[in-house]
């Protein structure tokens, strides 16, 4: 459920461009938009007068989603006692005395007013946001989030330390603004768009943009621990994390390939007394659909499988590109079956869907890690950590874009900061045993065994989603049919066609 904000550099009224930005991110007819400009709150097409610091109409922040309201716990646009306006996307769980002291999960904040109160001391009536105080608050926050605060002078935006929730910034001669999706900024003529880096705070005025790092992802020291003890630790932590994400959930799903990662996530959910619906998508005779059928039967969970025909593929390709906002062949190949599965969950009314993304980076799932290990364990440890730090760029932006487009609340247990901190402290031999380790991820596979998963699942080799689903091959066939020698050129041509009116 995306957010956006805008400041006019010329002092003009930003109401119409804000409507355009939010309309671009309104992926469903039932979605509602809400934004505050001056002392007016535009909600569901009606104007409501609200007290606000800013009387001018040259600044605005807003949201778009199914549950938009003046003060919704899910999608928040909050007026805090006339001092500032706050919009939040994601999960904000409160504050910790030490951002890296990973103890019990914090209770999710129950309202936007409760969330806004955390920033009260960082905002002064005279000068608006105090950048240093704002950075201090961000350092202490827990959860995955992007947020924006509008005071009388500026908009201040911030993004969580891992970058789980997307957030972009851009400007042209008329406007300076931010949005959860790049296409929103493109739609009003802002073509130079960049991501706000994870863990950063950016302050935007009608003249300047100042960006500073508030918090960095801290690399833990490697510990001396054996396979069994590490697996026990990981099991307990995953149980705690999944339990926290199930507290306010209705029916839940799991994006499912039948591999060890998604099977482990499904079993974690089942251990909490919840039977998830498993979702898989692939082309005819795809590896992932066949394996998912076998694993779902073993787990005893209902499976919703979608077989994609080549005739449907190009339409889905366009949808994926619109959601992901990139022309990267690998991202689009992975995103295609994920989008189809997410769409199936949306049709079923399953709002919260778990997935196993992040496990390969944390636990050594990729074949290239074996090659890196030949150069030494230290190099492998560095490579694993670099991949974790760049999860947002490589995977999360794609997956969250698809979740926004399909109204799915995507939950990634392996990307929880507590899991990252714990897993990154394990020695490399618990992730890749040798340069000839064809299975890899021994600590994760041992954890799966502790959860009671069979050898058939725990020892199943990894097959990348773009190949296991048949998506990469389907895109190759489409490219050839359209007269392209390279699949990447074909994807790029579709990208420019999809966004022709916005760029």
C-alpha positions in Angstrom: 0.0 0.0 0.0 2.2 2.8 -1.3 2.9 6.3 -0.1 3.9 9.5 -1.9 4.8 13.1 -1.2 5.5 16.3 -3.2 6.8 19.8 -2.8 6.5 22.5 -5.4 9.7 24.4 -6.1 7.6 27.4 -7.4 5.1 27.6 -4.6 2.3 26.2 -6.7 -0.6 23.9 -5.7 0.4 20.3 -5.7 -3.1 18.8 -5.4 -3.4 17.7 -9.1 0.1 16.1 -9.4 -0.5 14.3 -6.1 -3.7 12.9 -7.4 -1.9 11.7 -10.5 0.9 10.1 -8.5 -1.5 8.2 -6.2 -3.7 7.3 -9.2 -0.7 5.7 -10.9 -0.2 3.5 -7.8 -3.9 2.6 -7.5 -3.7 -0.9 -8.9 -7.2 -1.9 -8.1 -10.6 -0.3 -8.6 -11.5 -0.8 -4.9 -8.3 0.9 -3.7 -8.8 4.3 -2.1 -6.5 7.4 -2.0 -5.9 9.9 0.7 -3.6 12.9 0.9 -3.1 16.0 3.0 -2.4 19.3 1.3 -2.4 22.6 3.3 -5.2 22.2 5.9 -7.3 19.9 3.7 -7.4 16.1 3.8 -8.5 14.7 0.5 -10.1 11.3 1.4 -12.2 9.1 -0.9 -12.7 12.1 -3.2 -14.0 14.3 -0.4 -12.3 17.2 1.3 -12.1 17.4 5.1 -10.6 20.3 7.1 -7.9 19.2 9.5 -5.5 21.2 11.7 -2.1 21.3 10.2 1.2 23.3 10.5 1.2 24.1 6.8 -1.5 26.4 5.4 0.1 26.4 2.0 -0.8 24.0 -0.8 2.7 23.6 -2.1 3.4 20.4 0.0 1.5 17.1 0.4 1.9 13.6 1.5 -0.6 10.7 0.9 -1.3 7.0 0.6 -3.1 4.6 -1.7 -4.6 1.2 -0.7 -7.6 -0.9 0.3 -7.6 0.2 3.9 -6.9 3.9 3.6 -8.4 6.0 6.4 -7.6 9.1 8.4 -6.0 6.9 11.1 -5.7 3.3 9.9 -3.3 0.9 11.7 -2.5 -0.7 8.3 -2.1 2.3 6.0 -1.3 5.4 8.0 -1.8 9.1 7.2 -1.9 10.7 10.7 -2.2 14.3 11.8 -0.3 14.4 15.1 -1.7 17.1 17.3 -1.4 19.8 14.6 2.4 19.5 14.7 3.1 17.3 11.6 1.6 14.7 9.3 2.9 11.2 9.2 2.6 8.4 6.5 3.9 4.9 7.1 4.3 1.8 4.9 5.3 -1.5 6.4 5.6 -2.7 10.0 6.8 -0.4 12.7 7.2 -2.3 15.9 8.5 0.3 18.3 11.8 1.2 19.8 14.7 -0.5 21.4 17.3 0.9 23.7 19.9 -0.8 21.5 19.0 -1.3 17.9 21.2 -4.4 17.7 20.2 -5.9 21.0 17.9 -8.5 19.5 15.6 -9.8 22.2 11.8 -10.5 22.2 9.9 -9.0 19.3 8.3 -5.7 20.0 4.5 -5.4 19.9 3.3 -3.9 16.7 2.2 -0.3 17.1 -1.6 -0.3 17.3 -2.3 3.1 15.7 -0.7 5.8 13.6 -1.0 8.2 16.5 1.1 5.8 18.6 3.7 5.7 15.8 3.7 9.4 15.3 4.3 10.0 19.0 7.8 8.4 18.6 8.7 11.4 16.4 7.3 14.1 18.6 10.6 15.2 20.1 12.3 15.3 16.7 9.8 17.9 15.4 9.9 21.5 16.6 7.3 24.1 15.7 9.9 26.7 14.7 12.2 24.6 12.5 10.3 21.5 11.6 12.3 18.3 11.6 15.6 18.3 13.5 17.8 16.0 11.4 20.0 14.8 14.2 17.0 13.9 16.4 15.2 12.2 13.5 18.3 10.0 12.9 18.3 9.1 16.5 14.7 7.9 16.4 15.3 6.0 13.2 18.3 4.2 14.8 16.0 2.9 17.6 13.1 1.8 15.4 12.4 -1.9 14.9 10.6 -3.3 11.8 10.5 -3.0 8.1 9.2 0.4 7.0 9.4 3.5 4.9 7.9 6.7 6.3 7.4 10.4 5.6 6.8 13.3 7.9 5.3 16.6 6.6 5.8 19.7 8.8 5.4 23.3 8.0 8.6 23.6 6.0 9.7 20.3 4.6 9.1 16.6 4.0 11.4 14.1 5.8 11.5 10.5 4.6 13.3 7.5 6.0 13.8 3.8 5.1 14.5 0.8 7.3 18.1 -0.5 7.6 17.7 -3.4 5.2 15.5 -1.6 2.7 12.6 -4.1 2.9 10.1 -1.4 1.9 10.8 0.5 -1.3 11.2 4.2 -1.4 12.3 6.5 -4.2 13.1 10.2 -4.6 13.3 12.4 -7.7 13.1 16.0 -8.9 12.6 18.2 -11.9 12.3 22.0 -12.4 8.8 22.0 -10.9 8.7 19.4 -8.1 10.7 17.5 -5.6 9.1 14.4 -4.3 9.1 10.8 -3.1 7.1 7.6 -3.7 6.9 3.9 -3.0 6.9 3.3 -6.8 9.0 4.9 -9.4 6.2 5.1 -11.9 4.4 7.6 -9.6 7.2 10.1 -10.1 7.5 9.3 -13.8 3.8 10.1 -14.2 4.3 13.8 -13.3 7.4 14.2 -15.4 10.1 13.4 -12.9 12.3 11.0 -14.9 15.5 11.1 -12.8 14.5 8.8 -10.0 16.8 7.1 -7.5 16.2 4.9 -4.4 16.6 6.3 -0.9 19.3 4.1 0.4 18.4 1.7 3.2 18.9 3.1 6.7 18.9 6.7 5.4 17.0 9.8 6.2 16.4 12.5 3.5 15.0 16.0 4.1 13.3 17.6 1.1 12.5 21.3 0.8 11.5 23.4 -2.2 15.2 24.2 -2.7 17.3 21.4 -1.4 17.5 17.7 -0.5 19.8 16.6 2.3 20.4 12.9 2.8 22.3 11.2 5.7 22.7 7.7 7.0 20.8 7.1 10.2 21.7 3.5 10.8 23.8 0.8 9.1 23.3 -2.9 9.1 25.9 -4.2 11.6 27.9 -7.3 10.7 28.1 -9.7 13.6 31.2 -11.5 14.7 31.4 -15.2 13.6 30.8 -17.6 16.5 32.2 -21.0 17.1 29.2 -23.3 17.0 28.4 -26.8 15.7 25.8 -27.8 13.3 23.3 -29.2 15.8 23.5 -26.2 18.1 23.2 -23.7 15.3 20.1 -25.5 13.9 18.5 -25.5 17.3 19.0 -21.7 17.6 17.7 -21.1 14.2 14.6 -23.3 14.8 13.7 -21.4 17.9 14.2 -18.0 16.3 12.1 -18.9 13.2 9.3 -20.1 15.5 9.3 -16.8 17.3 9.4 -14.7 14.2 6.6 -16.6 12.4 4.4 -16.6 15.5 4.7 -12.8 15.6 3.6 -12.5 12.0 0.6 -14.7 12.6 -0.8 -12.8 15.5 -3.1 -10.5 13.5 -3.4 -12.7 10.4 -6.5 -14.3 8.9 -6.0 -17.0 6.3 -2.4 -17.1 5.2 -0.5 -18.5 2.2 3.0 -19.5 1.3 4.7 -19.0 -2.1 5.8 -22.6 -2.6 8.2 -24.4 -4.9 8.6 -27.6 -2.8 12.2 -26.8 -2.0 13.7 -26.7 1.4 13.3 -22.9 1.9 9.5 -22.7 1.2 8.8 -26.0 2.8 10.5 -24.9 6.0 8.5 -21.7 6.0 5.2 -23.7 5.5 6.1 -26.1 8.3 6.9 -23.1 10.6 3.4 -21.8 10.0 1.9 -25.2 10.6 3.7 -25.5 13.9 1.8 -22.5 15.1 -1.5 -24.3 14.4 -2.2 -22.7 11.1 -2.6 -24.6 7.8 -1.4 -22.3 5.0 -2.6 -22.4 1.4 0.4 -23.1 -0.8 0.8 -21.2 -4.1 2.9 -22.2 -7.1 2.9 -21.1 -10.7 4.8 -22.4 -13.7 4.6 -23.3 -17.4 3.5 -26.7 -18.7 5.7 -29.5 -17.4 7.6 -27.2 -15.1 9.8 -28.7 -12.5 8.5 -26.4 -9.7 4.8 -27.4 -10.2 5.6 -31.1 -10.2 7.8 -30.9 -7.1 5.3 -28.6 -5.3 2.6 -31.2 -5.8 4.7 -33.9 -4.1 5.8 -31.7 -1.2 2.3 -30.3 -0.6 0.9 -33.8 -0.3 3.6 -34.7 2.2 3.0 -31.6 4.2 -0.8 -32.0 4.1 -1.5 -28.5 2.9 -3.8 -27.4 0.1 -2.0 -26.4 -3.1 -3.2 -23.8 -5.6 -1.3 -24.3 -8.7 -1.5 -22.2 -11.8 -0.2 -23.4 -15.1 0.7 -20.5 -17.4 0.2 -20.9 -21.2 2.5 -19.3 -23.7 -0.5 -17.3 -24.9 -0.9 -15.7 -21.5 2.8 -15.1 -20.9 3.2 -11.8 -22.7 0.3 -10.2 -20.8 1.8 -11.4 -17.5 5.2 -10.1 -18.7 3.7 -6.7 -19.1 2.1 -6.8 -15.6 5.4 -7.9 -14.0 7.4 -5.2 -15.7 4.8 -2.6 -14.6 5.1 -3.9 -11.0 8.9 -4.3 -10.9 9.7 -1.1 -13.0 12.8 -2.6 -14.5 13.9 -4.4 -17.6 16.3 -6.8 -15.9 15.8 -10.2 -17.6 16.6 -12.2 -14.4 14.4 -10.1 -12.2 11.5 -10.4 -14.7 12.0 -14.1 -15.2 11.8 -14.7 -11.4 9.0 -12.2 -11.0 6.7 -13.7 -13.6 5.7 -16.9 -11.7 5.8 -15.0 -8.4 3.3 -12.5 -9.8 1.0 -15.2 -11.1 1.0 -16.9 -7.7 0.4 -13.6 -5.9 -2.5 -12.9 -8.2 -4.0 -16.3 -7.4 -3.7 -15.5 -3.7 -5.4 -12.2 -4.2 -8.3 -13.9 -6.0 -8.6 -16.3 -3.1 -8.8 -13.4 -0.6 -5.5 -14.5 1.1 -4.0 -11.3 2.2 -0.8 -12.4 4.0 1.6 -14.6 2.1 4.9 -16.0 3.5 7.9 -16.7 1.3 11.4 -18.0 1.7 13.4 -15.2 0.0 16.7 -14.4 1.6 17.6 -18.0 2.6 20.1 -18.4 -0.2 22.0 -15.3 0.7 22.0 -16.1 4.4 22.8 -19.8 4.2 24.9 -20.2 1.1 22.4 -21.5 -1.5 23.9 -20.3 -4.7 26.4 -22.5 -6.7 28.8 -19.6 -7.1 29.5 -19.7 -3.3 31.4 -23.0 -4.0 33.7 -21.2 -6.4 34.2 -18.4 -4.0 35.1 -20.9 -1.2 38.1 -22.1 -3.3 39.6 -18.7 -2.5 39.1 -19.2 1.2 36.5 -19.1 3.9 37.1 -15.4 4.6 36.2 -14.5 1.1 33.1 -16.6 1.3 32.1 -14.8 4.5 32.6 -11.5 2.9 30.6 -12.5 -0.2 27.7 -13.7 1.9 27.5 -10.5 3.9 27.7 -8.3 0.8 24.7 -10.3 -0.7 22.7 -9.8 2.5 23.5 -6.0 2.5 22.3 -5.8 -1.1 19.1 -7.9 -0.7 17.0 -4.8 -1.3 18.5 -4.0 -4.7 18.7 -7.6 -6.0 15.5 -9.2 -4.7 13.3 -7.2 -2.3 12.5 -4.3 -4.6 11.2 -6.9 -7.2 9.2 -8.9 -4.6 7.7 -5.9 -2.8 6.8 -4.3 -6.1 4.8 -7.4 -7.0 3.2 -7.4 -3.6 2.1 -3.8 -3.9 0.6 -4.5 -7.4 -1.4 -7.5 -6.1 -2.3 -6.2 -2.7 -0.4 -9.0 -0.9 1.1 -8.5 2.5 4.4 -10.3 1.8 6.1 -11.7 4.9 9.8 -12.8 4.6 10.8 -14.6 7.8 14.4 -15.0 6.7 14.7 -11.3 6.2 13.8 -10.5 9.8 16.7 -8.6 11.4 16.9 -11.1 14.2 17.3 -14.0 11.8 19.8 -12.1 9.7 21.9 -11.2 12.8 21.9 -14.9 14.1 22.5 -16.5 10.7 25.3 -14.1 9.8 27.2 -15.1 12.9 27.3 -18.8 11.8 30.7 -20.0 10.4 30.9 -20.5 6.7 31.3 -24.3 6.9 27.7 -24.5 8.2 26.6 -22.9 4.9 28.9 -24.4 2.3 30.9 -27.4 3.5 33.3 -27.6 0.6 33.8 -26.4 -3.0 32.2 -29.6 -4.1 29.1 -29.2 -1.9 26.3 -29.6 -4.4 23.5 -29.2 -1.9 24.8 -26.4 0.3 22.9 -24.8 3.2 23.6 -27.6 5.7 22.5 -25.6 8.7 19.2 -24.7 7.1 18.6 -28.3 6.0 19.4 -29.5 9.5 16.9 -27.0 10.8 14.3 -28.4 8.4 15.0 -31.9 9.8 14.5 -30.6 13.3 11.0 -29.4 12.2 10.3 -32.9 11.0 10.6 -32.5 7.2 11.6 -35.6 5.3 14.9 -36.4 3.6 13.1 -36.0 0.3 12.5 -32.3 1.0 15.6 -31.5 3.1 18.0 -32.9 0.5 16.2 -31.5 -2.5 18.8 -29.6 -4.7 18.2 -26.0 -5.4 16.7 -25.0 -8.8 16.4 -21.3 -9.5 12.8 -20.1 -9.9 13.3 -18.7 -13.4 14.4 -22.2 -14.6 12.2 -24.4 -12.3 9.1 -22.5 -13.3 9.9 -22.5 -17.0 9.7 -18.7 -17.2 13.1 -18.1 -18.6 12.5 -20.5 -21.4 9.1 -19.0 -22.1 10.6 -15.5 -22.4 13.2 -16.9 -24.8 10.4 -18.4 -27.0 8.5 -15.1 -26.9 11.6 -13.2 -27.9 12.2 -15.4 -30.9 8.5 -15.2 -31.9 8.8 -11.4 -31.9 12.0 -11.4 -33.9 14.6 -10.7 -31.2 17.9 -12.6 -31.0 18.4 -11.8 -27.3 15.7 -12.2 -24.6 17.1 -9.1 -22.8 16.4 -6.9 -25.8 12.9 -8.2 -26.0 12.3 -7.5 -22.3 13.7 -4.0 -22.8 11.3 -3.4 -25.7 8.3 -4.4 -23.7 9.5 -2.2 -20.8 9.6 0.9 -23.0 6.2 0.0 -24.5 4.6 -0.5 -21.0 6.0 2.9 -19.8 5.8 4.8 -23.0 3.2 7.3 -21.6 5.0 7.8 -18.3 8.6 8.3 -19.5 
